Amino acid sequence: MSKIRIGIIGLGYVGLPLARLFATKYGVVGFDINTKRVADLKKGSDLTQEVGDNILKEVLTTVSSNEKGLFVTDNSEFLKECNYYIVTVPTSVDKNNQPVLIPLLSASKIIANYLQKNDIVIYESTVYPGATEEDCIPVLEKESGLVFNQDFFVGYSPERISPGDKVRTVEHIIKVTSGSNVETAKKVDDLYKSVITAGTHLAPSIRVAEASKIIENCQRDINIAFVNELSKIFSLMNINTNEVLEAAATKWNFLPFKPGLVGGHCIGVDPFYLAQKAQQYGYYPEIILSGRRLNDSMGNHIASEVVKLMIDKEVKVKRANVLILGITFKENCPDIRNTKVIDLYLALKSYGVQCDVYDSWAKKEEVKNEYDINLIDGIYSKKYDAIVLAVAHKEFKNIDILKLKNKKSVVYDIKNFLAIKDKSL
Ligand SMILES: NC(=O)c1ccc[n+]([C@@H]2O[C@H](COP(=O)([O-])OP(=O)(O)OC[C@H]3O[C@@H](n4cnc5c(N)ncnc54)[C@H](O)[C@@H]3O)[C@@H](O)[C@H]2O)c1
């Protein structure tokens, strides 16, 4: 194969940092169907804030070529000169929590138009074991007319970044790699090794690599579900969960998970992929699905806890002013997709309270479109009957809670972030 030219399909939280990294060494075509996203990136602006504007501008090019650099486009024709394709499109679930493979299959269809002999297609999107071989490769074969593992080859290399984490960025996380035969696996591994400073782990097969990624997120989900369950039990017993966890964490092998809302499009979604596949094999996954149920119940649970505390303090609940701090699905990132703060908000509203939501990370327009909530611009214009810290954005450390509360106000710190000993001030 001549010089490596990489086409990256999907320039979101995963695709853009990867495209930027590869572009420091190779000619990269970054393709996305979202015209607005492409226009922003062309200007050197990444609204996800995963790649700094200056870092992005350093690699951007205005022409697609074999020379190192990133050419971003919404025109798939530019993919035709590529010989490596990397797919980083979303893998969500529908309202019945069934996997949605449409973006993955449509990306495969696009690639198939340009696929040539000896090209390699690498999937990075999180999927259940078997998705690459059973769902994607047939599309590549059918649409291209080429034969898998004879004319073209495939790899799978899952992404492990966590949005907002500026330390463990893509090049600093060991990358699991795999390929459809020994030679391809080596090529895929070599490609990632050339830019991932943390190194790679070559898995023995595509299915093993797929399974390894999905269980990372399932494990996290189940561990959080366990501490969420503890917080429900201890709340009934009037024991402070955070104090219990702090004490238990002094043992060397106690895992330091914290209770809270589990949103986003990874931990709250990926377990359904494995669960669905397991059921196709006739196995009902008890632990995985009960973890999901438990975590999805937390918004309602926290709302009822807040209201109970208000009643306890004789704060009138109906039309009480409540402030929610944070709407994004996690701290220090602008991503509001599948945020579970919305469950908390809706549950609080169902008790008849007035709810203000403040989050300087989230885009006001996006929150309005997605959830019909008008984010407030500042927090000190009134006193609140209850204040709930839902997301631990670093800026919230500086909030003057005393300025926000009345004598009897409830302060509920879901993330145990404000360094308040008692959950209820
Ligand atoms: N965000 C994370 O933290 C994270 C971490 C690890 C793995 N993942 C996985 O990586 C994958 C991508 O996630 P993401 O967060 O980057 O998603 P994203 O929504 O941020 O980005 C996906 C991009 O793909 C584009 N797209 C959709 N269909 C396309 C198509 N057919 N052709 C070209 N572009 C298309 C979208 O316009 C979007 O810009 C998912 O499988 C996700 O589970 C995400």
The ligand as a Gaussian input file, in Angstrom:
#p B3LYP/6-31G(d) Opt

LIG

0 1
 N      -18.409000      10.768000      23.653000
 C      -17.726000       9.901000      24.347000
 O      -17.312000      10.176000      25.442000
 C      -17.411000       8.537000      23.825000
 C      -16.366000       7.810000      24.430000
 C      -16.055000       6.570000      23.932000
 C      -16.783000       6.041000      22.873000
 N      -17.815000       6.753000      22.345000
 C      -18.542000       6.160000      21.224000
 O      -18.055000       6.768000      20.025000
 C      -19.118000       6.891000      19.075000
 C      -19.274000       8.343000      18.663000
 O      -19.670000       9.093000      19.789000
 P      -19.564000      10.669000      19.841000
 O      -19.786000      11.060000      21.254000
 O      -18.341000      11.134000      19.150000
 O      -20.837000      11.072000      18.965000
 P      -21.179000      12.546000      18.445000
 O      -22.646000      12.576000      18.309000
 O      -20.480000      13.560000      19.262000
 O      -20.518000      12.587000      16.997000
 C      -20.897000      11.795000      15.957000
 C      -20.794000      12.587000      14.667000
 O      -21.101000      11.699000      13.609000
 C      -21.843000      12.406000      12.645000
 N      -22.547000      11.433000      11.824000
 C      -23.659000      10.725000      12.108000
 N      -23.955000       9.894000      11.083000
 C      -22.994000      10.084000      10.150000
 C      -22.754000       9.517000       8.870000
 N      -23.533000       8.565000       8.383000
 N      -21.692000       9.965000       8.174000
 C      -20.896000      10.935000       8.660000
 N      -21.078000      11.502000       9.858000
 C      -22.111000      11.075000      10.607000
 C      -22.723000      13.322000      13.444000
 O      -23.162000      14.427000      12.659000
 C      -21.783000      13.734000      14.587000
 O      -21.103000      14.943000      14.300000
 C      -20.346000       6.294000      19.737000
 O      -20.434000       4.940000      19.413000
 C      -20.029000       6.427000      21.218000
 O      -20.709000       5.470000      22.004000
 C      -18.133000       7.991000      22.769000

